[in-house]
Amino acid sequence: MQKERRKSASSAGVTVRGPKPSAPPMGSSAVRRIIETIEQCEGDPDFMTSFARGLAVLRAFTGHTRVLSVSQISLQIGIPRAAVRRALYTMLRLGYVSETDGGYCLQPRVLGIGNAYLSSATLAQMAQPVLDALRDRVQESCSLGVLDEDEALYVARAQTVRIISVGLHPGSRIPAYCSSLGRMLLAHLPEAELETYLARVAMRPRTDRTVVERARLRTLLEKARRSGYCIVDQELELGLRSVAVPVRSAKGEVVAAINIGTSSAQATLRKLETELLPQLRVAAMQLESLLQ
């Protein structure tokens, strides 16, 4: 670490520019967007490139094993290793990461960043008792989500038993194109934004049921927009079915989506439509009344 500190100090005040990657970074959509913004803002005196790189490094840990090395992060996000090392050293001194054999891992202090949003987000605060009551009525897990970049971001959740292999909680992200929350939100995007999303996102099959054809997805989104609800049957994970409806602000704008997730062994598609969907709509109306 002392060696890294001396190396970092020796390059203080020097802008390190490495070769641009020959292919887009392999990180999440959020990381790719940060890298694109860094490139677009090159030369902007008000844009803090070092801070943006630090955020990209932090986001590189999303969805990976607990420990990542400098080289792994650099390769994943397309930022020079020297810049990655300095970002990690800064986060190490501030207590956001720790150094282990072969790499770095996040520390609990990073939770404060997300909690700062959740604790100040009126929507999430108001939604929690509504979700808790809905869960108790239907005995299924319920969630509230918003669209963030190309993913559905969970901002509140009331859970019964885990029915998906990856544990979901506030702050979790899932692909928008193959989840009921995501599709409900995509369905209400302005046409230009939806076109940009469809042209940009890499839709990969999560199961043998996942819809990855853009034309078919567009048809499903139009159906969801017209009907006011969206059912996704085992496209995100086998055995998982979910139904979602939009949540609107006082101005009528869709600001979030609320869903119920259940096991395909416990609920048929008919049950989702005839029993769970009405309860979900009641919960959405309750939440909307609180937003007035």
Buried (B, 14 or more C-beta within 10 A) or exposed (E): EEEBEEEBEEBEEEEBEEEEBEEEBEBBBBBBBBBEBBEEBEEEEEEEBEEBBBBBBBBBBBEEEEBBBBEBBBBBBBBBBBBBBBBBBBBBEEEBBEBEEEBBEBBEEBEEEEEEEBEEBEBBBBBBBBBBBBBEEBEBBBBBBBBBBBBBBBBBBBBBEEBBEEEBEBBBBBBBBBBBBBBBBBBBBEEEEBEEBBEEBEBEEBBEBBBBEBEEBBEBBEBBBEEEBBBBBBBBBEBBBBBBBBBBEEEEEBBBBBBBBBBBEEBEEEBBEEBBBEBBBBBBBBBBEBBE
